[in-house]
Amino acid sequence: MPTLFSRIIAGELPGRFVWRDPEVTAFLTIAPLRPGHTLVVPRREIDRWTDTDSGLLSRCMEVAQAVGKGVQRAWDAPRAGLVIAGFEVPHLHIHVSPVWDMSDFDFSKAEPEKDQSSLDDAAERLRAALLELGYEQARDTDRD
C-alpha cells in the first residue's frame, strides 16, 4: 500500500510543493513548527534513512540544503533546522524549517494549520526565495 507521502507525490492527496525533480520532492507540512516548515521526500518509498543508498541520501541532503537556504532567505532566519525523525510516516522525510533557537525543534508544539491560506502563502514565499537563489526545481511545482 502506498505511503501517505507517495499519495501526495502522485497527486492523489493535496500538497504544497516547493521542489520537484526526478528523485526528490519537497512540500510544506500541514503541521508546521514554524511557517515554511518543509518536508524533503524521495519519490522512492524507503522507510528508514539508514536503509537508503548513499546516492539517494546524498541527493535528499542536497535538496534539504537548498530548501534550508530558501527558508533562511524567505523568513530572514539565522539558521535552517534539519531533523530526520522517521516516526510519523514510514517514508523517509527530512524536516527543514527556519529556526531562531532550540525551542523551534519542539515537535510537541506542531499542530495542523487551520488557516490553509497561510500554508499557500508560505509555499509561495519559499518558492520565490528558491527561484531567487537560482533553483529552477521550484518553478512549476504544481505539475509533475
Chimera marker file (.cmm) of the C-alpha trace (Angstrom):
<marker_set name="trace">
<marker id="1" x="0.000" y="0.000" z="0.000" r="1" g="1" b="0" radius="0.5"/>
<marker id="2" x="1.438" y="3.416" z="-0.912" r="1" g="1" b="0" radius="0.5"/>
<marker id="3" x="2.513" y="5.689" z="1.906" r="1" g="1" b="0" radius="0.5"/>
<marker id="4" x="0.791" y="8.978" z="2.632" r="1" g="1" b="0" radius="0.5"/>
<marker id="5" x="3.752" y="10.770" z="1.044" r="1" g="1" b="0" radius="0.5"/>
<marker id="6" x="3.615" y="8.608" z="-2.103" r="1" g="1" b="0" radius="0.5"/>
<marker id="7" x="-0.038" y="9.545" z="-2.450" r="1" g="1" b="0" radius="0.5"/>
<marker id="8" x="0.832" y="13.259" z="-2.093" r="1" g="1" b="0" radius="0.5"/>
<marker id="9" x="3.647" y="12.923" z="-4.643" r="1" g="1" b="0" radius="0.5"/>
<marker id="10" x="1.285" y="11.112" z="-7.048" r="1" g="1" b="0" radius="0.5"/>
<marker id="11" x="-1.291" y="13.905" z="-6.720" r="1" g="1" b="0" radius="0.5"/>
<marker id="12" x="-3.892" y="11.708" z="-5.015" r="1" g="1" b="0" radius="0.5"/>
<marker id="13" x="-3.761" y="13.994" z="-1.969" r="1" g="1" b="0" radius="0.5"/>
<marker id="14" x="-3.080" y="17.741" z="-1.950" r="1" g="1" b="0" radius="0.5"/>
<marker id="15" x="0.402" y="19.057" z="-1.310" r="1" g="1" b="0" radius="0.5"/>
<marker id="16" x="2.071" y="22.449" z="-1.412" r="1" g="1" b="0" radius="0.5"/>
<marker id="17" x="5.188" y="21.594" z="-3.377" r="1" g="1" b="0" radius="0.5"/>
<marker id="18" x="8.227" y="23.837" z="-3.421" r="1" g="1" b="0" radius="0.5"/>
<marker id="19" x="10.594" y="21.429" z="-5.225" r="1" g="1" b="0" radius="0.5"/>
<marker id="20" x="10.277" y="18.641" z="-7.757" r="1" g="1" b="0" radius="0.5"/>
<marker id="21" x="12.999" y="16.739" z="-9.523" r="1" g="1" b="0" radius="0.5"/>
<marker id="22" x="13.200" y="13.167" z="-10.852" r="1" g="1" b="0" radius="0.5"/>
<marker id="23" x="14.336" y="11.719" z="-7.498" r="1" g="1" b="0" radius="0.5"/>
<marker id="24" x="13.201" y="14.077" z="-4.736" r="1" g="1" b="0" radius="0.5"/>
<marker id="25" x="10.289" y="16.357" z="-3.884" r="1" g="1" b="0" radius="0.5"/>
<marker id="26" x="9.725" y="18.902" z="-1.143" r="1" g="1" b="0" radius="0.5"/>
<marker id="27" x="6.399" y="20.128" z="0.175" r="1" g="1" b="0" radius="0.5"/>
<marker id="28" x="5.148" y="22.015" z="3.198" r="1" g="1" b="0" radius="0.5"/>
<marker id="29" x="3.964" y="20.023" z="6.175" r="1" g="1" b="0" radius="0.5"/>
<marker id="30" x="0.372" y="20.576" z="7.256" r="1" g="1" b="0" radius="0.5"/>
<marker id="31" x="1.536" y="20.732" z="10.907" r="1" g="1" b="0" radius="0.5"/>
<marker id="32" x="4.418" y="23.217" z="10.847" r="1" g="1" b="0" radius="0.5"/>
<marker id="33" x="6.785" y="24.025" z="13.671" r="1" g="1" b="0" radius="0.5"/>
<marker id="34" x="7.102" y="27.456" z="12.049" r="1" g="1" b="0" radius="0.5"/>
<marker id="35" x="5.904" y="28.919" z="8.751" r="1" g="1" b="0" radius="0.5"/>
<marker id="36" x="7.979" y="27.426" z="5.952" r="1" g="1" b="0" radius="0.5"/>
<marker id="37" x="8.456" y="24.029" z="7.646" r="1" g="1" b="0" radius="0.5"/>
<marker id="38" x="9.100" y="21.747" z="4.688" r="1" g="1" b="0" radius="0.5"/>
<marker id="39" x="9.457" y="18.004" z="4.180" r="1" g="1" b="0" radius="0.5"/>
<marker id="40" x="12.089" y="16.763" z="1.729" r="1" g="1" b="0" radius="0.5"/>
<marker id="41" x="10.934" y="13.357" z="0.480" r="1" g="1" b="0" radius="0.5"/>
<marker id="42" x="12.404" y="10.924" z="-2.055" r="1" g="1" b="0" radius="0.5"/>
<marker id="43" x="9.958" y="9.666" z="-4.643" r="1" g="1" b="0" radius="0.5"/>
<marker id="44" x="11.040" y="6.095" z="-3.883" r="1" g="1" b="0" radius="0.5"/>
<marker id="45" x="9.434" y="4.630" z="-0.764" r="1" g="1" b="0" radius="0.5"/>
<marker id="46" x="12.122" y="3.925" z="1.801" r="1" g="1" b="0" radius="0.5"/>
<marker id="47" x="11.190" y="3.666" z="5.458" r="1" g="1" b="0" radius="0.5"/>
<marker id="48" x="14.472" y="4.290" z="7.290" r="1" g="1" b="0" radius="0.5"/>
<marker id="49" x="17.090" y="6.811" z="6.216" r="1" g="1" b="0" radius="0.5"/>
<marker id="50" x="19.736" y="4.292" z="7.277" r="1" g="1" b="0" radius="0.5"/>
<marker id="51" x="18.453" y="1.899" z="4.563" r="1" g="1" b="0" radius="0.5"/>
<marker id="52" x="18.768" y="4.488" z="1.795" r="1" g="1" b="0" radius="0.5"/>
<marker id="53" x="21.519" y="4.069" z="-0.759" r="1" g="1" b="0" radius="0.5"/>
<marker id="54" x="24.196" y="6.722" z="-0.430" r="1" g="1" b="0" radius="0.5"/>
<marker id="55" x="23.428" y="8.330" z="-3.793" r="1" g="1" b="0" radius="0.5"/>
<marker id="56" x="19.760" y="8.976" z="-2.993" r="1" g="1" b="0" radius="0.5"/>
<marker id="57" x="20.539" y="10.047" z="0.568" r="1" g="1" b="0" radius="0.5"/>
<marker id="58" x="23.102" y="12.488" z="-0.791" r="1" g="1" b="0" radius="0.5"/>
<marker id="59" x="20.523" y="13.877" z="-3.229" r="1" g="1" b="0" radius="0.5"/>
<marker id="60" x="17.973" y="14.276" z="-0.414" r="1" g="1" b="0" radius="0.5"/>
<marker id="61" x="20.536" y="16.207" z="1.616" r="1" g="1" b="0" radius="0.5"/>
<marker id="62" x="21.399" y="18.421" z="-1.385" r="1" g="1" b="0" radius="0.5"/>
<marker id="63" x="17.715" y="19.309" z="-1.736" r="1" g="1" b="0" radius="0.5"/>
<marker id="64" x="17.411" y="19.823" z="2.037" r="1" g="1" b="0" radius="0.5"/>
<marker id="65" x="20.358" y="22.214" z="1.887" r="1" g="1" b="0" radius="0.5"/>
<marker id="66" x="18.744" y="24.176" z="-0.954" r="1" g="1" b="0" radius="0.5"/>
<marker id="67" x="15.421" y="24.316" z="0.901" r="1" g="1" b="0" radius="0.5"/>
<marker id="68" x="17.317" y="25.377" z="4.026" r="1" g="1" b="0" radius="0.5"/>
<marker id="69" x="18.864" y="28.289" z="2.146" r="1" g="1" b="0" radius="0.5"/>
<marker id="70" x="15.397" y="29.163" z="0.887" r="1" g="1" b="0" radius="0.5"/>
<marker id="71" x="13.745" y="29.176" z="4.318" r="1" g="1" b="0" radius="0.5"/>
<marker id="72" x="16.564" y="31.253" z="5.764" r="1" g="1" b="0" radius="0.5"/>
<marker id="73" x="16.126" y="33.807" z="2.987" r="1" g="1" b="0" radius="0.5"/>
<marker id="74" x="12.325" y="33.830" z="2.978" r="1" g="1" b="0" radius="0.5"/>
<marker id="75" x="11.965" y="34.256" z="6.765" r="1" g="1" b="0" radius="0.5"/>
<marker id="76" x="15.260" y="36.031" z="7.496" r="1" g="1" b="0" radius="0.5"/>
<marker id="77" x="16.102" y="33.228" z="9.931" r="1" g="1" b="0" radius="0.5"/>
<marker id="78" x="19.568" y="32.922" z="11.469" r="1" g="1" b="0" radius="0.5"/>
<marker id="79" x="19.553" y="29.156" z="10.819" r="1" g="1" b="0" radius="0.5"/>
<marker id="80" x="17.747" y="26.423" z="8.952" r="1" g="1" b="0" radius="0.5"/>
<marker id="81" x="16.998" y="23.445" z="11.158" r="1" g="1" b="0" radius="0.5"/>
<marker id="82" x="17.099" y="19.879" z="9.902" r="1" g="1" b="0" radius="0.5"/>
<marker id="83" x="15.639" y="16.780" z="11.575" r="1" g="1" b="0" radius="0.5"/>
<marker id="84" x="15.221" y="13.200" z="10.389" r="1" g="1" b="0" radius="0.5"/>
<marker id="85" x="12.825" y="11.589" z="12.843" r="1" g="1" b="0" radius="0.5"/>
<marker id="86" x="11.016" y="8.948" z="10.825" r="1" g="1" b="0" radius="0.5"/>
<marker id="87" x="8.185" y="8.019" z="13.162" r="1" g="1" b="0" radius="0.5"/>
<marker id="88" x="5.209" y="9.839" z="11.640" r="1" g="1" b="0" radius="0.5"/>
<marker id="89" x="5.119" y="8.240" z="8.178" r="1" g="1" b="0" radius="0.5"/>
<marker id="90" x="7.094" y="5.133" z="7.110" r="1" g="1" b="0" radius="0.5"/>
<marker id="91" x="8.682" y="7.006" z="4.194" r="1" g="1" b="0" radius="0.5"/>
<marker id="92" x="11.993" y="8.825" z="4.553" r="1" g="1" b="0" radius="0.5"/>
<marker id="93" x="11.433" y="12.542" z="5.074" r="1" g="1" b="0" radius="0.5"/>
<marker id="94" x="13.704" y="15.330" z="6.196" r="1" g="1" b="0" radius="0.5"/>
<marker id="95" x="12.190" y="18.213" z="8.146" r="1" g="1" b="0" radius="0.5"/>
<marker id="96" x="13.653" y="21.609" z="7.162" r="1" g="1" b="0" radius="0.5"/>
<marker id="97" x="12.466" y="24.714" z="8.962" r="1" g="1" b="0" radius="0.5"/>
<marker id="98" x="13.579" y="28.260" z="9.725" r="1" g="1" b="0" radius="0.5"/>
<marker id="99" x="14.813" y="28.360" z="13.323" r="1" g="1" b="0" radius="0.5"/>
<marker id="100" x="15.822" y="31.005" z="15.838" r="1" g="1" b="0" radius="0.5"/>
<marker id="101" x="16.647" y="28.792" z="18.839" r="1" g="1" b="0" radius="0.5"/>
<marker id="102" x="16.415" y="25.218" z="20.142" r="1" g="1" b="0" radius="0.5"/>
<marker id="103" x="12.773" y="25.611" z="21.171" r="1" g="1" b="0" radius="0.5"/>
<marker id="104" x="11.921" y="25.694" z="17.450" r="1" g="1" b="0" radius="0.5"/>
<marker id="105" x="12.627" y="21.942" z="17.364" r="1" g="1" b="0" radius="0.5"/>
<marker id="106" x="9.845" y="21.046" z="19.801" r="1" g="1" b="0" radius="0.5"/>
<marker id="107" x="7.579" y="18.755" z="17.773" r="1" g="1" b="0" radius="0.5"/>
<marker id="108" x="5.043" y="18.649" z="20.595" r="1" g="1" b="0" radius="0.5"/>
<marker id="109" x="4.112" y="22.204" z="19.530" r="1" g="1" b="0" radius="0.5"/>
<marker id="110" x="3.384" y="21.197" z="15.926" r="1" g="1" b="0" radius="0.5"/>
<marker id="111" x="-0.327" y="21.330" z="15.185" r="1" g="1" b="0" radius="0.5"/>
<marker id="112" x="-2.260" y="21.137" z="11.941" r="1" g="1" b="0" radius="0.5"/>
<marker id="113" x="-2.519" y="24.598" z="10.386" r="1" g="1" b="0" radius="0.5"/>
<marker id="114" x="-6.127" y="25.758" z="10.500" r="1" g="1" b="0" radius="0.5"/>
<marker id="115" x="-5.622" y="28.645" z="8.063" r="1" g="1" b="0" radius="0.5"/>
<marker id="116" x="-4.927" y="26.954" z="4.739" r="1" g="1" b="0" radius="0.5"/>
<marker id="117" x="-4.184" y="30.283" z="3.081" r="1" g="1" b="0" radius="0.5"/>
<marker id="118" x="-1.194" y="30.728" z="5.382" r="1" g="1" b="0" radius="0.5"/>
<marker id="119" x="0.224" y="27.463" z="4.011" r="1" g="1" b="0" radius="0.5"/>
<marker id="120" x="-0.347" y="28.719" z="0.472" r="1" g="1" b="0" radius="0.5"/>
<marker id="121" x="1.406" y="31.993" z="1.324" r="1" g="1" b="0" radius="0.5"/>
<marker id="122" x="4.338" y="30.171" z="2.929" r="1" g="1" b="0" radius="0.5"/>
<marker id="123" x="4.736" y="27.909" z="-0.112" r="1" g="1" b="0" radius="0.5"/>
<marker id="124" x="4.704" y="30.882" z="-2.473" r="1" g="1" b="0" radius="0.5"/>
<marker id="125" x="7.202" y="32.760" z="-0.319" r="1" g="1" b="0" radius="0.5"/>
<marker id="126" x="9.571" y="29.771" z="-0.223" r="1" g="1" b="0" radius="0.5"/>
<marker id="127" x="9.257" y="29.090" z="-3.968" r="1" g="1" b="0" radius="0.5"/>
<marker id="128" x="10.102" y="32.739" z="-4.654" r="1" g="1" b="0" radius="0.5"/>
<marker id="129" x="13.183" y="32.554" z="-2.408" r="1" g="1" b="0" radius="0.5"/>
<marker id="130" x="14.344" y="29.331" z="-4.069" r="1" g="1" b="0" radius="0.5"/>
<marker id="131" x="13.938" y="30.865" z="-7.514" r="1" g="1" b="0" radius="0.5"/>
<marker id="132" x="15.875" y="33.967" z="-6.399" r="1" g="1" b="0" radius="0.5"/>
<marker id="133" x="18.659" y="31.608" z="-5.308" r="1" g="1" b="0" radius="0.5"/>
<marker id="134" x="18.671" y="30.025" z="-8.777" r="1" g="1" b="0" radius="0.5"/>
<marker id="135" x="16.890" y="26.743" z="-8.049" r="1" g="1" b="0" radius="0.5"/>
<marker id="136" x="14.700" y="26.122" z="-11.078" r="1" g="1" b="0" radius="0.5"/>
<marker id="137" x="13.254" y="22.984" z="-9.452" r="1" g="1" b="0" radius="0.5"/>
<marker id="138" x="10.968" y="25.374" z="-7.552" r="1" g="1" b="0" radius="0.5"/>
<marker id="139" x="9.322" y="26.502" z="-10.798" r="1" g="1" b="0" radius="0.5"/>
<marker id="140" x="6.063" y="24.864" z="-11.924" r="1" g="1" b="0" radius="0.5"/>
<marker id="141" x="5.813" y="22.700" z="-8.834" r="1" g="1" b="0" radius="0.5"/>
<marker id="142" x="2.102" y="22.262" z="-9.387" r="1" g="1" b="0" radius="0.5"/>
<marker id="143" x="2.901" y="19.909" z="-12.267" r="1" g="1" b="0" radius="0.5"/>
<marker id="144" x="4.946" y="16.712" z="-12.354" r="1" g="1" b="0" radius="0.5"/>
<link id1="1" id2="2" r="1" g="1" b="0" radius="0.2"/>
<link id1="2" id2="3" r="1" g="1" b="0" radius="0.2"/>
<link id1="3" id2="4" r="1" g="1" b="0" radius="0.2"/>
<link id1="4" id2="5" r="1" g="1" b="0" radius="0.2"/>
<link id1="5" id2="6" r="1" g="1" b="0" radius="0.2"/>
<link id1="6" id2="7" r="1" g="1" b="0" radius="0.2"/>
<link id1="7" id2="8" r="1" g="1" b="0" radius="0.2"/>
<link id1="8" id2="9" r="1" g="1" b="0" radius="0.2"/>
<link id1="9" id2="10" r="1" g="1" b="0" radius="0.2"/>
<link id1="10" id2="11" r="1" g="1" b="0" radius="0.2"/>
<link id1="11" id2="12" r="1" g="1" b="0" radius="0.2"/>
<link id1="12" id2="13" r="1" g="1" b="0" radius="0.2"/>
<link id1="13" id2="14" r="1" g="1" b="0" radius="0.2"/>
<link id1="14" id2="15" r="1" g="1" b="0" radius="0.2"/>
<link id1="15" id2="16" r="1" g="1" b="0" radius="0.2"/>
<link id1="16" id2="17" r="1" g="1" b="0" radius="0.2"/>
<link id1="17" id2="18" r="1" g="1" b="0" radius="0.2"/>
<link id1="18" id2="19" r="1" g="1" b="0" radius="0.2"/>
<link id1="19" id2="20" r="1" g="1" b="0" radius="0.2"/>
<link id1="20" id2="21" r="1" g="1" b="0" radius="0.2"/>
<link id1="21" id2="22" r="1" g="1" b="0" radius="0.2"/>
<link id1="22" id2="23" r="1" g="1" b="0" radius="0.2"/>
<link id1="23" id2="24" r="1" g="1" b="0" radius="0.2"/>
<link id1="24" id2="25" r="1" g="1" b="0" radius="0.2"/>
<link id1="25" id2="26" r="1" g="1" b="0" radius="0.2"/>
<link id1="26" id2="27" r="1" g="1" b="0" radius="0.2"/>
<link id1="27" id2="28" r="1" g="1" b="0" radius="0.2"/>
<link id1="28" id2="29" r="1" g="1" b="0" radius="0.2"/>
<link id1="29" id2="30" r="1" g="1" b="0" radius="0.2"/>
<link id1="30" id2="31" r="1" g="1" b="0" radius="0.2"/>
<link id1="31" id2="32" r="1" g="1" b="0" radius="0.2"/>
<link id1="32" id2="33" r="1" g="1" b="0" radius="0.2"/>
<link id1="33" id2="34" r="1" g="1" b="0" radius="0.2"/>
<link id1="34" id2="35" r="1" g="1" b="0" radius="0.2"/>
<link id1="35" id2="36" r="1" g="1" b="0" radius="0.2"/>
<link id1="36" id2="37" r="1" g="1" b="0" radius="0.2"/>
<link id1="37" id2="38" r="1" g="1" b="0" radius="0.2"/>
<link id1="38" id2="39" r="1" g="1" b="0" radius="0.2"/>
<link id1="39" id2="40" r="1" g="1" b="0" radius="0.2"/>
<link id1="40" id2="41" r="1" g="1" b="0" radius="0.2"/>
<link id1="41" id2="42" r="1" g="1" b="0" radius="0.2"/>
<link id1="42" id2="43" r="1" g="1" b="0" radius="0.2"/>
<link id1="43" id2="44" r="1" g="1" b="0" radius="0.2"/>
<link id1="44" id2="45" r="1" g="1" b="0" radius="0.2"/>
<link id1="45" id2="46" r="1" g="1" b="0" radius="0.2"/>
<link id1="46" id2="47" r="1" g="1" b="0" radius="0.2"/>
<link id1="47" id2="48" r="1" g="1" b="0" radius="0.2"/>
<link id1="48" id2="49" r="1" g="1" b="0" radius="0.2"/>
<link id1="49" id2="50" r="1" g="1" b="0" radius="0.2"/>
<link id1="50" id2="51" r="1" g="1" b="0" radius="0.2"/>
<link id1="51" id2="52" r="1" g="1" b="0" radius="0.2"/>
<link id1="52" id2="53" r="1" g="1" b="0" radius="0.2"/>
<link id1="53" id2="54" r="1" g="1" b="0" radius="0.2"/>
<link id1="54" id2="55" r="1" g="1" b="0" radius="0.2"/>
<link id1="55" id2="56" r="1" g="1" b="0" radius="0.2"/>
<link id1="56" id2="57" r="1" g="1" b="0" radius="0.2"/>
<link id1="57" id2="58" r="1" g="1" b="0" radius="0.2"/>
<link id1="58" id2="59" r="1" g="1" b="0" radius="0.2"/>
<link id1="59" id2="60" r="1" g="1" b="0" radius="0.2"/>
<link id1="60" id2="61" r="1" g="1" b="0" radius="0.2"/>
<link id1="61" id2="62" r="1" g="1" b="0" radius="0.2"/>
<link id1="62" id2="63" r="1" g="1" b="0" radius="0.2"/>
<link id1="63" id2="64" r="1" g="1" b="0" radius="0.2"/>
<link id1="64" id2="65" r="1" g="1" b="0" radius="0.2"/>
<link id1="65" id2="66" r="1" g="1" b="0" radius="0.2"/>
<link id1="66" id2="67" r="1" g="1" b="0" radius="0.2"/>
<link id1="67" id2="68" r="1" g="1" b="0" radius="0.2"/>
<link id1="68" id2="69" r="1" g="1" b="0" radius="0.2"/>
<link id1="69" id2="70" r="1" g="1" b="0" radius="0.2"/>
<link id1="70" id2="71" r="1" g="1" b="0" radius="0.2"/>
<link id1="71" id2="72" r="1" g="1" b="0" radius="0.2"/>
<link id1="72" id2="73" r="1" g="1" b="0" radius="0.2"/>
<link id1="73" id2="74" r="1" g="1" b="0" radius="0.2"/>
<link id1="74" id2="75" r="1" g="1" b="0" radius="0.2"/>
<link id1="75" id2="76" r="1" g="1" b="0" radius="0.2"/>
<link id1="76" id2="77" r="1" g="1" b="0" radius="0.2"/>
<link id1="77" id2="78" r="1" g="1" b="0" radius="0.2"/>
<link id1="78" id2="79" r="1" g="1" b="0" radius="0.2"/>
<link id1="79" id2="80" r="1" g="1" b="0" radius="0.2"/>
<link id1="80" id2="81" r="1" g="1" b="0" radius="0.2"/>
<link id1="81" id2="82" r="1" g="1" b="0" radius="0.2"/>
<link id1="82" id2="83" r="1" g="1" b="0" radius="0.2"/>
<link id1="83" id2="84" r="1" g="1" b="0" radius="0.2"/>
<link id1="84" id2="85" r="1" g="1" b="0" radius="0.2"/>
<link id1="85" id2="86" r="1" g="1" b="0" radius="0.2"/>
<link id1="86" id2="87" r="1" g="1" b="0" radius="0.2"/>
<link id1="87" id2="88" r="1" g="1" b="0" radius="0.2"/>
<link id1="88" id2="89" r="1" g="1" b="0" radius="0.2"/>
<link id1="89" id2="90" r="1" g="1" b="0" radius="0.2"/>
<link id1="90" id2="91" r="1" g="1" b="0" radius="0.2"/>
<link id1="91" id2="92" r="1" g="1" b="0" radius="0.2"/>
<link id1="92" id2="93" r="1" g="1" b="0" radius="0.2"/>
<link id1="93" id2="94" r="1" g="1" b="0" radius="0.2"/>
<link id1="94" id2="95" r="1" g="1" b="0" radius="0.2"/>
<link id1="95" id2="96" r="1" g="1" b="0" radius="0.2"/>
<link id1="96" id2="97" r="1" g="1" b="0" radius="0.2"/>
<link id1="97" id2="98" r="1" g="1" b="0" radius="0.2"/>
<link id1="98" id2="99" r="1" g="1" b="0" radius="0.2"/>
<link id1="99" id2="100" r="1" g="1" b="0" radius="0.2"/>
<link id1="100" id2="101" r="1" g="1" b="0" radius="0.2"/>
<link id1="101" id2="102" r="1" g="1" b="0" radius="0.2"/>
<link id1="102" id2="103" r="1" g="1" b="0" radius="0.2"/>
<link id1="103" id2="104" r="1" g="1" b="0" radius="0.2"/>
<link id1="104" id2="105" r="1" g="1" b="0" radius="0.2"/>
<link id1="105" id2="106" r="1" g="1" b="0" radius="0.2"/>
<link id1="106" id2="107" r="1" g="1" b="0" radius="0.2"/>
<link id1="107" id2="108" r="1" g="1" b="0" radius="0.2"/>
<link id1="108" id2="109" r="1" g="1" b="0" radius="0.2"/>
<link id1="109" id2="110" r="1" g="1" b="0" radius="0.2"/>
<link id1="110" id2="111" r="1" g="1" b="0" radius="0.2"/>
<link id1="111" id2="112" r="1" g="1" b="0" radius="0.2"/>
<link id1="112" id2="113" r="1" g="1" b="0" radius="0.2"/>
<link id1="113" id2="114" r="1" g="1" b="0" radius="0.2"/>
<link id1="114" id2="115" r="1" g="1" b="0" radius="0.2"/>
<link id1="115" id2="116" r="1" g="1" b="0" radius="0.2"/>
<link id1="116" id2="117" r="1" g="1" b="0" radius="0.2"/>
<link id1="117" id2="118" r="1" g="1" b="0" radius="0.2"/>
<link id1="118" id2="119" r="1" g="1" b="0" radius="0.2"/>
<link id1="119" id2="120" r="1" g="1" b="0" radius="0.2"/>
<link id1="120" id2="121" r="1" g="1" b="0" radius="0.2"/>
<link id1="121" id2="122" r="1" g="1" b="0" radius="0.2"/>
<link id1="122" id2="123" r="1" g="1" b="0" radius="0.2"/>
<link id1="123" id2="124" r="1" g="1" b="0" radius="0.2"/>
<link id1="124" id2="125" r="1" g="1" b="0" radius="0.2"/>
<link id1="125" id2="126" r="1" g="1" b="0" radius="0.2"/>
<link id1="126" id2="127" r="1" g="1" b="0" radius="0.2"/>
<link id1="127" id2="128" r="1" g="1" b="0" radius="0.2"/>
<link id1="128" id2="129" r="1" g="1" b="0" radius="0.2"/>
<link id1="129" id2="130" r="1" g="1" b="0" radius="0.2"/>
<link id1="130" id2="131" r="1" g="1" b="0" radius="0.2"/>
<link id1="131" id2="132" r="1" g="1" b="0" radius="0.2"/>
<link id1="132" id2="133" r="1" g="1" b="0" radius="0.2"/>
<link id1="133" id2="134" r="1" g="1" b="0" radius="0.2"/>
<link id1="134" id2="135" r="1" g="1" b="0" radius="0.2"/>
<link id1="135" id2="136" r="1" g="1" b="0" radius="0.2"/>
<link id1="136" id2="137" r="1" g="1" b="0" radius="0.2"/>
<link id1="137" id2="138" r="1" g="1" b="0" radius="0.2"/>
<link id1="138" id2="139" r="1" g="1" b="0" radius="0.2"/>
<link id1="139" id2="140" r="1" g="1" b="0" radius="0.2"/>
<link id1="140" id2="141" r="1" g="1" b="0" radius="0.2"/>
<link id1="141" id2="142" r="1" g="1" b="0" radius="0.2"/>
<link id1="142" id2="143" r="1" g="1" b="0" radius="0.2"/>
<link id1="143" id2="144" r="1" g="1" b="0" radius="0.2"/>
</marker_set>
